[in-house]
């Protein structure tokens, strides 16, 4: 881990804990926490191989429709069933998911202190009677899951805002680290669809705000305020993860070309500006705002202007992460073959 990445991790941890001991402006807290989470997630996504899950154009087109169906389903559940019952089921679900996300987030820091074979040797567990169902894990992952288990126990029993935020940040970091848009075209399709999705469900229906207030699970970050009538400011995890995976793609695009943070800087700046505008407008009108309304034009707009300025529109639009990986693998194989031929000579 590089110095700037370690500094970002420490700053994020300090900022999360700060409201416990000092008064922190919730508006500043929202912006800094979201930006640091995106920054950490982006750099964790830079690996020898691209993130495991790659989104296709078809998936990007369907995502707003699937998201709308899920949002409406949750709204109806809260409307016709007991809120306590729904939240009890969701707590059990996020208890398991939280252990997985938190242990995966802590793993890089923990595995450095463990024996190498604990990190490398896979253990395969097969379900009894269903041998096709199997899970692979390492001893290091088991060790990392222990603090995750006890932390999720605290969250489930107390539902403290800090526990909510730690789990929410872990979900965001894992989402940005593990998801790939594959190409900027797919990213533009996804962000454009969710731009419309966010505007519709916030401005034209009470669904989004109602679900956010009723949903007692770490799908949003909570920032303490001094206002008794509104004790917390909220930011949905989607407003971090969705633009975050686009910013991460820009960073990996720079890395693949051996360029230091050219388009990552513009994408990250666009995210920061978009989120800042969201907070300004929200405070001006004293009403909930669809954050993607401001973040999407910021992220896409800054990158678009930057690549137009550099005359690299074609290179950016033609970039495909899976093809780039295949080409690099082919070059490595060719180099290995050449070395073997030289040895045989």
C-alpha positions in Angstrom: 0.0 0.0 0.0 1.4 3.4 -1.0 1.7 6.3 1.3 -1.2 8.3 -0.2 -3.4 5.3 0.0 -2.5 4.7 3.7 -3.1 8.4 4.4 -6.5 8.2 2.8 -7.5 5.2 4.9 -6.4 6.8 8.1 -8.2 10.1 7.2 -11.4 8.1 6.5 -11.2 6.3 9.8 -10.5 9.5 11.7 -13.3 11.3 10.0 -15.8 8.5 10.8 -14.8 8.7 14.5 -14.5 12.5 14.8 -18.3 13.3 15.5 -18.0 11.2 18.7 -15.6 13.7 20.2 -15.9 17.0 18.3 -18.6 18.8 16.5 -18.2 18.3 12.7 -20.2 20.2 10.2 -22.4 17.5 8.6 -22.1 19.1 5.1 -18.3 19.0 5.2 -18.5 15.5 6.7 -20.7 14.2 3.8 -18.4 15.6 1.1 -15.1 14.4 2.7 -16.4 11.0 3.7 -17.8 10.3 0.3 -14.8 11.5 -1.6 -12.3 9.6 0.6 -14.4 6.4 0.2 -14.3 6.8 -3.6 -10.6 7.5 -3.5 -9.8 4.4 -1.3 -12.1 2.2 -3.4 -10.6 3.3 -6.7 -7.0 2.6 -5.7 -8.0 -0.8 -4.2 -9.5 -1.6 -7.7 -6.1 -1.3 -9.3 -4.8 -4.9 -9.5 -2.9 -7.1 -12.0 -6.4 -8.4 -13.2 -9.5 -6.2 -13.5 -12.3 -6.5 -10.9 -14.1 -9.8 -10.9 -17.6 -8.6 -12.0 -17.8 -6.8 -15.3 -21.0 -5.1 -16.4 -22.2 -5.4 -20.0 -24.1 -2.8 -21.9 -27.2 -4.9 -21.6 -26.9 -5.0 -17.8 -26.3 -1.3 -17.7 -29.5 -0.6 -19.7 -31.5 -2.9 -17.5 -30.0 -1.7 -14.2 -32.4 1.3 -13.7 -35.4 -0.9 -14.4 -34.2 -3.5 -11.9 -33.4 -0.8 -9.4 -36.9 0.7 -9.8 -38.6 -2.7 -9.3 -36.6 -3.3 -6.1 -37.2 0.2 -4.8 -41.0 -0.1 -5.5 -41.1 -3.5 -3.9 -39.4 -2.2 -0.7 -41.9 0.7 -0.6 -44.8 -1.7 -0.8 -43.3 -4.0 1.8 -43.0 -1.1 4.3 -46.5 0.1 3.3 -48.4 -3.2 3.8 -46.2 -5.1 6.4 -44.9 -4.2 9.8 -41.9 -1.9 9.5 -40.3 -3.8 12.5 -40.8 -7.2 10.7 -39.3 -6.0 7.4 -36.3 -4.4 9.2 -35.7 -7.5 11.3 -35.4 -9.6 8.1 -33.2 -6.9 6.6 -31.0 -6.8 9.7 -30.4 -10.6 9.5 -29.5 -10.3 5.8 -27.1 -7.3 6.3 -25.6 -9.1 9.3 -24.2 -11.8 7.0 -23.4 -9.4 4.2 -21.7 -7.0 6.6 -19.3 -9.8 7.9 -18.3 -10.6 4.3 -17.8 -6.9 3.3 -16.0 -5.9 6.5 -13.7 -8.9 6.5 -12.8 -8.3 2.8 -12.1 -4.7 3.6 -9.8 -5.5 6.5 -8.1 -8.5 4.8 -5.2 -6.6 3.1 -4.2 -5.1 6.4 -4.5 -8.3 8.4 -2.9 -10.7 5.9 0.5 -8.9 6.2 0.9 -10.2 9.7 -0.1 -13.8 9.0 1.9 -16.7 7.6 2.2 -16.8 3.8 0.5 -20.2 3.5 -2.5 -18.9 5.4 -3.0 -16.4 2.6 -2.3 -18.7 -0.3 -3.7 -22.2 0.5 -7.4 -22.5 -0.3 -9.8 -24.5 1.8 -12.8 -25.9 0.0 -16.0 -26.5 1.9 -18.7 -28.5 0.2 -22.3 -28.5 1.5 -23.5 -31.9 2.7 -25.9 -33.7 0.3 -25.4 -30.8 -2.2 -21.8 -31.3 -3.3 -22.1 -29.0 -6.2 -22.5 -26.1 -3.7 -19.0 -25.2 -2.4 -17.2 -22.3 -0.9 -13.5 -21.5 -1.2 -11.7 -19.5 1.5 -8.3 -19.1 3.2 -7.3 -19.1 6.9 -6.6 -15.4 6.5 -10.2 -14.8 5.5 -11.4 -16.7 8.6 -9.2 -14.5 10.8 -10.4 -11.3 9.2 -14.1 -12.4 9.6 -13.7 -12.6 13.4 -13.6 -8.8 14.0 -16.3 -8.5 11.3 -18.6 -10.9 13.2 -18.3 -9.1 16.5 -18.7 -5.7 14.9 -21.9 -6.8 13.1 -23.2 -8.2 16.5 -22.7 -4.6 17.9 -24.5 -3.1 14.8 -27.4 -5.6 15.1 -27.9 -5.0 18.8 -27.4 -1.2 19.0 -28.0 0.1 15.4 -25.5 2.9 16.3 -24.9 5.4 13.5 -21.1 4.8 13.6 -21.7 1.0 13.1 -24.0 1.8 10.3 -21.4 4.1 8.6 -18.5 1.6 9.0 -20.6 -1.1 7.3 -21.8 1.3 4.7 -18.3 2.4 3.9 -17.1 -1.2 3.7 -20.0 -1.9 1.2 -18.9 1.1 -0.9 -15.2 0.2 -0.9 -16.0 -3.4 -1.9 -18.4 -2.3 -4.6 -16.0 0.1 -6.2 -13.1 -2.5 -5.8 -15.0 -5.5 -7.2 -17.2 -4.0 -10.0 -16.0 -3.0 -13.4 -17.9 -1.2 -16.1 -15.5 -2.6 -18.7 -15.7 0.4 -20.9 -16.5 4.1 -20.8 -19.5 3.5 -23.1 -21.1 1.1 -20.6 -20.3 3.6 -17.9 -22.0 6.4 -19.7 -25.1 4.2 -20.4 -25.4 3.2 -16.7 -24.9 6.8 -15.3 -27.3 8.2 -17.8 -30.0 5.7 -16.9 -29.5 6.2 -13.2 -29.5 10.0 -13.7 -33.1 9.7 -14.9 -33.9 7.0 -12.3 -32.8 9.3 -9.4 -34.7 12.3 -10.7 -37.9 10.4 -11.2 -38.0 8.6 -7.8 -37.0 11.7 -5.8 -38.9 14.5 -7.5 -42.0 12.8 -8.9 -42.8 10.3 -6.2 -42.4 10.0 -2.4 -41.0 6.5 -2.8 -37.2 7.1 -2.6 -37.4 9.4 0.4 -39.9 7.1 2.2 -37.8 4.0 1.7 -34.6 5.8 2.8 -36.3 6.9 6.1 -38.0 3.6 6.8 -35.1 1.3 5.8 -33.1 0.6 9.0 -30.1 -0.9 7.4 -26.6 0.3 6.2 -27.7 1.4 2.7 -27.0 5.0 3.6 -24.5 6.9 5.6 -25.7 9.0 8.6 -24.0 12.2 9.6 -25.0 13.7 13.1 -26.4 17.3 13.0 -27.2 19.8 15.8 -30.8 19.9 14.7 -33.1 18.0 17.0 -35.9 17.9 14.3 -33.4 16.4 11.8 -30.7 14.6 13.8 -29.0 13.1 10.8 -28.0 14.1 7.3 -28.1 11.1 4.9 -26.3 10.0 1.7 -27.3 6.9 -0.1 -24.6 4.3 -0.9 -25.6 4.4 -4.5 -24.5 8.0 -4.7 -21.0 6.8 -3.8 -20.7 3.4 -5.5 -22.3 4.1 -8.9 -20.1 7.2 -9.8 -17.2 5.6 -7.9 -17.0 2.6 -10.3 -16.8 5.1 -13.2 -14.0 7.1 -11.4 -12.2 3.8 -10.7 -12.4 2.9 -14.4 -10.7 6.2 -15.3 -7.9 5.4 -12.9 -7.4 1.9 -14.4 -7.5 3.5 -17.9 -4.6 5.8 -16.8 -2.7 2.9 -15.3 -3.1 0.7 -18.4 -1.5 3.5 -20.5 1.3 4.2 -18.0 -0.1 7.7 -17.4 -0.2 9.1 -13.9 -3.8 10.0 -12.9 -4.8 12.1 -15.9 -8.4 11.1 -16.3 -8.8 9.9 -12.7 -8.1 13.5 -11.6 -10.8 14.9 -13.8 -13.3 12.2 -12.9 -12.6 12.6 -9.2 -12.8 16.3 -9.4 -16.1 16.0 -11.2 -17.5 13.8 -8.5 -16.3 16.2 -5.8 -17.9 19.2 -7.6 -21.1 17.3 -8.3 -21.5 16.3 -4.6 -20.7 19.8 -3.4 -23.4 21.2 -5.6 -25.8 18.6 -4.3 -25.2 19.8 -0.7 -25.5 23.5 -1.7 -28.8 23.0 -3.5 -30.2 20.8 -0.7 -29.5 23.4 1.9 -30.8 26.2 -0.3 -34.1 24.5 -0.9 -34.2 22.6 2.4 -35.4 19.5 0.6 -34.0 16.1 -0.4 -32.1 16.2 -3.7 -31.3 13.4 -6.2 -27.5 13.5 -5.9 -26.9 11.8 -9.3 -28.7 14.8 -10.9 -25.5 16.8 -10.1 -22.9 14.1 -9.8 -23.4 12.4 -13.2 -23.0 15.6 -15.3 -19.9 16.4 -13.1 -18.2 13.1 -13.6 -19.0 12.6 -17.2 -18.6 16.3 -18.1 -15.2 16.7 -16.6 -13.8 13.6 -18.2 -15.4 14.5 -21.6 -14.0 18.1 -21.6 -10.6 16.7 -20.5 -10.4 14.1 -23.3 -11.6 16.6 -25.9 -8.9 19.0 -24.8 -6.3 16.3 -25.1 -7.7 15.0 -28.4 -8.1 11.5 -27.0 -11.8 10.9 -27.5 -11.2 7.8 -29.7 -8.8 6.2 -27.3 -11.1 6.7 -24.4 -14.2 5.4 -26.2 -12.4 2.4 -27.6 -11.0 1.3 -24.3 -12.2 -2.1 -23.2 -10.8 -3.4 -20.0 -11.3 -7.1 -20.8 -9.6 -6.7 -24.2 -6.7 -4.7 -22.6 -6.2 -7.6 -20.1 -6.2 -10.2 -22.9 -3.6 -8.2 -24.9 -1.4 -7.8 -21.9 -1.6 -11.6 -21.2 -0.7 -12.3 -24.8 2.3 -10.0 -24.6 3.5 -11.7 -21.4 3.1 -15.2 -23.0 5.1 -13.9 -26.0 7.8 -12.6 -23.8 8.0 -15.9 -21.9 8.1 -17.8 -25.1 11.0 -15.6 -26.4 12.9 -16.2 -23.2 12.5 -20.0 -23.5 13.6 -19.9 -27.1 16.8 -17.9 -26.1 17.5 -20.4 -23.4 17.1 -23.4 -25.8 19.5 -21.7 -28.2 
